[in-house]
Amino acid sequence: MMEELHMEKPVLLVLAAGMGSRYGGLKQMDSMGGHGQSIIDYSIYDARRAGFETVVFVINRELEADFRETVGNRISRGMEVRYAFQELEDLPKGCRVPFGRKKPWGTTHAVMAARALIKGPFAVINADDYYGPEAFRVIYDYLAHHRDRPDCFQYAMVGYHLGKTVTEHGGVTRGICHLNQDGLLEEVEERKGIEKDGDGGRYAAEDGSWVHLEGKTLVSMNFWGFQRSFLDEAMARFPLFLDRILDQDPIAGECYLPILVTDMLSRGRAQVRMLSTADKWYGVTYREDKPAVVAALREKTEQGLYPENLWGV
C-alpha cells in the first residue's frame, strides 16, 4: 500500500561545484545539443517531466555569476532555481581546515551545503551525467510515496547496468552495487580502472590478473533519493569522517556519498532500495566520448523524446 504523499514535494539537487574546473571555465562548457544545451539541460528537462519543480544547484561561489548566465537563467524558464555554495570552511562546529588545503571535501560535503534549502525528500545527481527520463520517473515516484520509518531511514538509488556506462576510450571508476535478496543495497564497492570488455567490463586484480564483470552488473552513477534525515545524519557524522580524512590525506582526501551511505547501512540506520532503469547513461569521461553523446542526443531529439529547443530560448 502506498504511503501518503509528502507535504514537501521532492526537490532535485545537482552537484555542480566542480563544473568550472572540469570544463576549464563555465563559458567553455561543452554544448551537446542545439541552442547551447549541455548534458545538464537534458537531465533537468527529464526531471521536470517526472514531476520535479525545484532544482538546487550546489556551485562554487566564485562562479555564481557565470553559472547563472551560462546555465541557471536558461533553466529558470522551466524550473524554480535555487543556489547553494560548497565552501571549504563550511564545517561542523569545532572543525578546522588544515593548512594548505584547497580541494573540496567531496560529494557528502557538497550535499550538506544545501541543508538550509531542503526541507523534505530530494534526489541527487551529478551535473555532467545524462541519466535518461525513466530514471527521474522512478526516483520521483519513490520519493513522493515513501517516508522514513521510526526505526530506519528509507532511501533509494537508481542503478545502471555496467555495460551501459563503460567507454572504449579508457578506464573508468564505478561503484559496484551489492544487493540482498530483497533488492536492498548492502554495499557500494568502488572499483577503479574498469575497461570495456565485450558487453561488460574488466579490472586488474592486485595479482595482475583480469577480473571480468558482467554487463548487467549494477553500478552507482551517483543518482540517489534521500529524505531530509540524510542531511541531519551527514552533519552529525561528518566530523568522524573528517578525522579520518585529516589523518590519512589532509590535503586531498574526500568523503563521498557511498562512504556515508555504507556506514549508515552497516549500523542499521538506513535501507536503500535499488531502482533500476533500462535507460543508457551517457557522460564525457574522455574527450573522445563527446561525438557519441552528441549523436545520441540528436537521435533522441529526432525521435521526439526532446524538443529541439528545450527551454524556448
N, C-alpha and C positions, 0 to 999 in steps of 0.2 A: 504494500500500500504506500502511495506517495506521501511524502511529508508535506505539510503546509508550506506555501510559498514564503520566502523570507520577506520581512519588512523592507530590508535593504536589497536592491537589485544587484546582481553580480557586476563587478567592475573589472575592466581589463587593465592589467599593469604591464607596461612594456619596459624592459630593461634596455636602456639606450645610452647609458653613461659612457660606454666605450666607443660609441659610433665615431666620434671625432678622430680618435687615434687609429681605428681600424681603416677608415676611409681616407685618412690624410686630410681631414677637414670636411665639414658637412657640405660645403658648396661643391665638393668633388664627389659626393655620394653617388654611386652608380645608379643610373637610370635603367630600369629593366623593362619599361613599357613606354607607350606614348605619353605625352604631356608631363614628362619628368617624373613619372611614377616609379618608386623604388619598391623593394620587397615589402616594406612595412605598410605601404598603401594597400596592397592586396590583402595582407593579413587583417588590417583593421576594417577593411571593407567586408571581409568574411565575418568578422566579429560582430559588426553592426547588423548584418543579415541574420545572425544567430540570436540576436536579442540584446547584446551589449549596447548601452547608450553612453557610457562614460569611459574614457581612456585616460590613464595616468601614466605619463612618461617620466621615468627616472633618468635624469640627464646630468651632465656636468654643468655647474652653474656658469662657468666661464663661456660656455657655448649656447647659453639660453637664447640670445638674440638671433644667432644664426639658425638655431633649431626651430624657433618659431617661424622664421622666414622661409626656411627650406622645407620643413615638414609640418609643424603644428598648425599654421594658419590655413594650409590647404585642407588638412583633415578636419579642422574645426567646422567646416561646412557640413559635415555629416555626423559628427560626434561631439559631445561635450569633452573638452580637452583640459586636463589639469597637469601641473608640473610639480615634481619633487626633485630634490637635488642630493646626489650622493657626494658627501663631503668627508674627507679623510678624518677630520676632527669630530665628526658626529658619532660619538661613542658613549656607551653607558657611563654613568657617574663613577668617577674614580679611575677610569681607564685613560691612558695617555698614548699619543703617537710617538713611536721610538724615533730617535734622531736619524735622519737620512731617509726615512720612509716617504715615498712619493706615490706608490701604487695603491689603488683602492683595495678594500678588504674583501672583495668577492661578491657573488650574487646574493648570498644571505644578507649581507650588509646593504646591498642595493635595494632589496625588498623592504628592509627596515626603514629606509629613507622615506617611504611613502606612508608611514604609520599614522600620520596626522590626517591623511586624506581618505583613508579606507575605514569604514565602519562595519562592513559586513563581508560577504563572500567575495572572492576575487580570483581571477585567473592570471597566471604569469607566463609571458612569452619573451623570447629574445627579439630584438628589433630587426635583425638581419636574417631571419629564417622564414621560409614560406611553409605553412603548416597544412593548408587546404581547408575548404569550407566545412567538411564533415567534422573535423577536429573541434572547431569552435561550437558546432551544434551540440556535440555530445558533452563538452565541458560545461556549456551554459546550462544544459538540461540538468546535469548533475548538481551544479551549484544552486540552481533555483529550487531543487526539490529535496535537498538534504541539509541537515544541520548537525552540529556536534552532539554526541551523546554525553551525558553527565560523566561517564567513566572513560571516554575515549574520543579524541578529535577525529573528525571524518573528512578526509582529504581525497584527492584524485589526481591521476596523471594520465595524459594521453601518450600512449606508447606507439612506436613506429617499428615496422619491420626493418631490420638492419640492412637487408639488401636494397632497400629504397633510400638509404641515407649515405651510402659509400660513394666514392668518386674514383674514376680511373686515373686521376692525376696525382695521387699521393695518399699517404696515411691520414687517418682522422682519429679523434678521440671520441669514444661513445660510452655511455653509461649502460651496461648490460643489466637488464631488469630480471630479478629472480622473484617468482611468484609462488604463493602457496596454493593448495588445491582449491581454495575458494576464490582464486583470482585476485588476491590481495598482495600488494607489494611487500616483500620481505627485505630486500636489499638492492641497492644500485651499486654495481661493481664497475668502477671506471677502468677502461682499457684504452691505452694509447697506441698509436701506430697501426690501427686496423686498416688493412688494404683490401681492395676488391678482390674477390676470389670466386669466380663463377657467378652464381646467383647470390652468394653471400659474401663473407669476408674472412680474413685470417689475421692473426697477430703472432709475433715472435715470443715464445716462452723464454724463461730465464736460461734454459739449457741450449737455446738457439734453435730449437725445433719450431715448426709452424703449427699453430692450433687453428683449425677451421671452425667457423661459426656459420650456422645455417642462415639462409636468407630471411627466414621468418622469426629469427631471434628478436625478441622485443627489446628496444633500446629507448632510453630517455633522450628527448631533444629539448629538455627544459621547458615543457609545457605542463604546468601544474595548476591544480584547482585547490585553493585553500579557504578556510574560514578566517575570521578576524583573530581567532585564537592563535593562529600561526605567528602573527606579528607579536603578540604578547609573549609567546614562548620563545621567539627569537631574541627579544630584548632580554628576557630572563637568562637565557642560556649563552648568549654571545660572549659574555666575559670569560666563560670557561674555554671556549674555542679561541678567544683572543690570547689567553695564556699559552695555549699550545702553539699558536702561530708565532708569538714572540719568542718562544723557546726554540722552535725548530727553524724558522726563517723569518726574522723580524722585518726584513726589507721587502720581501716579495710574497710571503705566504698569504693564502686566501682561504676563506670559508665559503664553500659552495653549497647551494641548496641541498643537494643529495646528502651532504655530510650531516646537516641538521636533521633532515627527514629520517635518515637511517638511525640516528641517535634516538629520536623520538619513538621509532618503531621498536628498537631494542629495549626500550624502557616501558613498552606497552602504553605509551601516551597517545598514540595515533594509529589509525588504519588508513591505508592509501589504496583506493580502488583503481585498478588499471582499466582504462578506457581505450579501446582500440579503434583504429581508423584504417580504411583502405586507401586513403589519400597518400600520395607520394610527397615526401619532404624535399624541398629544394633550398640550397644555400650555395654561397660562393666561398668555399674554403680556399680554393686556389683560383688565380686569375683565369686559368683555362676553363673553369666551370661556368663562367658567365654566359657564353653563347648558348649552352644547353638550357639555362634558366630563362634567358630571353625568348628562345624558341618555344619553350613550354608555356610561358605566359601568353605569348602571341597565339598559340594554338587554342588555349583555353578561352581567350577573347573571341577568336573566330568561331568557336563552338557556342558562344553565347553565355558562357559562365560569368564573364565580366563585361561591363560596357567599355567602350574604347576610352572614354574619359571618366574615371571613377568618381571624381568629385565635382565635375562640371566647371573646372577652372582651366 
